[in-house]
Amino acid sequence: MIKDIIVNLEHRTARDPARDFAITIAETCDAHVAGVALAYAPDFPGYVMLEIPSDIVPQMIAESEKAALAAIERFEAATRRSLVSAAHRLLKAIGAGAPVVLSALARRLDLSVFMQSEPNGVDNDDMIETSLFQSGRPLIVVPYIQKDGLKLDHVVCCWDGSRAAARAINDALPLLVKATTVDLLIVLNSKTKNEKNEIRGAGMAKHLARHDVKVQIETVPAADIDVPNAILSYVADSSGTLIVMGGYGHAKLREVILGGVTRDMLKSMTVPVFMSH
């Protein structure tokens, strides 16, 4: 069950698609949504600080906190209109430490929601990657062009038999049971092609059926490097409204390294993506 949702609130004054999407998830699941706004303190090296006028850094901190408080006000107004259970938090973090702070908070909730990074705009990549690998919880990334709330008309689950894909589908079950149509999409390539296996996807389809989720098994061919394009093309052609997939990659020391499929999906996604690692 999804009963606690956390959403990263954007500072910009324009529409926040992640905020609005998270609220519709709360409405659908009768869940509580926590809006978190981050106030950043710059983390400059010591030699840089020596060159910066003493009043600049406090001014930067004050401006960031002001923007975060404004985002909280917009969140509160939106949740009042929807009548969902909600709360907010203002977190202060230093520079690159913000993603770690948010991912630690996400461990105590069921689902995180982020907006996709914008070209030449908001950069949420570190936030998304850190939460994916360090929170131990699933997340949803919402396209920056998203206008609609959560729609479960046609959910596409990407299945390649991997641990990450199994985890994502299991974590998404509270949404899959509410979906009108669920496709189990298998991209045929060197990873999934094995003639000795049972009918591809049959085992997972039976498992989902026991959870009252009826699925259609669909296959599309693609070379390994074209998997993201194959998935997105299928979703577009079938009018998919949500993608469920495993997040591939690993965390090495403090550097998060995404697998190619995950990285390309986050860059080119056209519908919300539910991910687990």
N, C-alpha and C positions, 0 to 999 in steps of 0.2 A: 504494500500500500504506500502511496505517496501522501504524506501528511504534513511534511515540513519542506518548504522550498526557500532557497536563498537566491536572490538576484542581485547582480552587480549593477548599481545605478550609474548611468552616464552623467557626466557633468554638463554636457552641452544642453542648451535650452531647447533645441529642437526635439521632436518626438523621439521617445526612447523605446524602440521595438522590443528589447529584452524585458523591460519593465512591464509593458502591456501584455506581452506573451505570458510572462510568469503569472500575472493576475488571472488570465484565462485558464491556466493549468490549475490554479487554486480553486477556481469556480468549478471546474470539471471534476476535480478529485475531492472537493470539500476539504481543502488543505489550508494550512497557515503559510503565509508568505512573508519572508523577512527581506526588506530592502536594505542593502549595505552600500553606503557611500564612503569612498576613501578620500581622506585629506592627505595629500602628499607633502612630505618634507624632503627637499632635495638632498641628495647624498653626493656632494662634491668631494673630490680628493683634496687633501690638505693644501697642496700647492695652489689649487684653484681658489680655495676659500681666501687665501691671502690676497688675491687680486680683486675680489668682489667687495664692493662697498658694504659696510656693516648693516645698512638698512635694507639691502636687497633681499636677503634670505627670509627675514621675518615677513617682508611684504609678499613674497611668493607663497609662504605658508598660509598667510591670512587669505590670500586670493583663492587658494585651493580649498581651504575650509569653507569659505563663503560659497563657492560653487557646489561643494558637497552638501551643504545645508539647503541650498536651493533645490538640488536633486531630491533630497528627502521631502521637501515641501510638495513637490510635484508627485512624488510617490504616494504621500498621504492623501492628497486630493484624489488620485486615481483609485486608491483602495476604498476610500469613502464612497465613491460613486458605485463601485461594484459590490460593496457590502461584504467583502471577504475578511477573514481574520488576518490581521497584519501587524507588523511591528517594524521598526527601523533601527539601524545602528550606524553611528559615525565612527569609522576606524581611522586612526592616524598611523601612517606607516612611512618609513624612510626609503625613498627611492625604489630600488629593485626588490625590497623586502615586502612590498604590498601583495604580490601574488601568494607568497608563503603564508602571510597572515590570513588571507581570505580562504585559502585551501584548508588551513587548520580549522577555521570556523565551520567550513562545509562538512567536515567529518561528523558533525553532530546533527546533520539534517539529511533528508532523503535525496534531494535533487538540487543542482545548481543551474542557473540560467545566465548565459552571457550573450552579448551581441557580437557578431562576427566583426573582425577588424575591417576597417574601411581603407580603400586605397587613398593614400595621402590624407588620412584622417585619423580616427580613433584606432589605436593599436592595442588590441586585447590578446595578442598571441601568447605572451608570457603568462597572462592570467589564466587563459584557457588551458594551456599545456600543463601548468603547474597544478591546477585543480584536477585535471584528468589523471595525472600520474601520482599525485600526493594526497588527494583527499580520500581515496578509497570509496568514492561515491560517483554515481553517474551524473552527467550534465547534458544540457541541451544548449546548442549554439544556434542563435537566431540570426538569419541574414539581415544585414543592415538595411536592406530594402523591404523587409517584411512589413506588411500592413495588416494581415489577418491575425487573429488569435489562434489558439490551439485548434486544429482540425484533425479529426481521426477518421475521415472518410476513407482514406486509402493509405495505409502504412506499409512501407517497404522495408523489410528486414534483410540485411545483407548477411549471407551465410556462406562460410568457407570451411566450416568444421573446426575452426580455431578456438582456443580458450577465450580470447578476447570477444569473439562473436557470440559465443555461448553466454558469456557474462552479460553482454549488452542486451541480448534478447531476454534473459532472465530478469534483469533490472527493469526492462521496459514492460513487463507483464501487466502491471496495473493500468497501463495505457492500451496495451494490445487487447485486453478483454473488453474494452470500451469501443474498439475500432469497428467500423463497418466492414472494411475489407483489409486483409493482411496478406501481403505477398512475401514469400520466402525466395529471395532473389539470389541465384548462384551464378557467378561470373565464371565461365568455363575457361580455365587457363592451366598452366603447368601445376599450379598449387591444388586445384580442385579436381583435375582430370585423373580419375583412377577407375578403370573399368572393372576392377575386382570388388569395388565397394557396392553396397546396396544401392538401390535407386537413390540418386542424389537428393538429400533433403528429407527423405521419407521418415527417418528416425526423429528428426527435430519436429516435423509436421505432426507426428503421432504424439510427441510430448506436449506440444502446444494444444492439441485437440483435447488432451486430458485436463487442460486448464480452460476449456470452453473457448479456445481461440481456433477458428477455422482458417486454414491458410491455403493459398494456392502456390504451388511450386513453379517458379519461372526460372528459365536459364537464358543467359545471353553469352555469346562468345566474345572474348577480348584477349589481347596480349597482356602480359603482366603489367606493362607500363601504362596501359590504357584503361585499367580498372575504374578509376574515378570517372572518366568520361563515359564508360559503359553504364555505370550506375546512374549518373545524372541524366543521360539520354533516356534510359528506361523510365526514370521517375517523371521526366518531362512528358514522354509519350503516353504514360499511363495516368497522368494527372495525380501523381503521388503527393501527399500532404505532409508526410513526416518520414525521415530516413532513420533507421536504427542500425548502428554498426559498432564494431569494436574499434577502440583507439589503439593504433599500433605504434610501437616505438619503445623507448626505455629512458629512464633517468640515470645519468652518469654523473656522479658527484653533484654539482649544482647546475649542470647544464642539461636541459631537457632536449632530447633528440626525437623528433617525430618520424615515423615511417612515411614513405612516399605517398601511400594511399590516403592516410589521415591528413597529411599536410596539404595535398592537392584538393581534398574534399573541403577542408576549411577555407581554402582560397576561392574555390569555384562554386560552392554550394548555392542552390537557388531555393531550397526549402529548409525548414529547421532540421537539424541533425541531433539525434539522441545518441550519446556515446558513453561507453564504459571501457575501463582498462583492467 
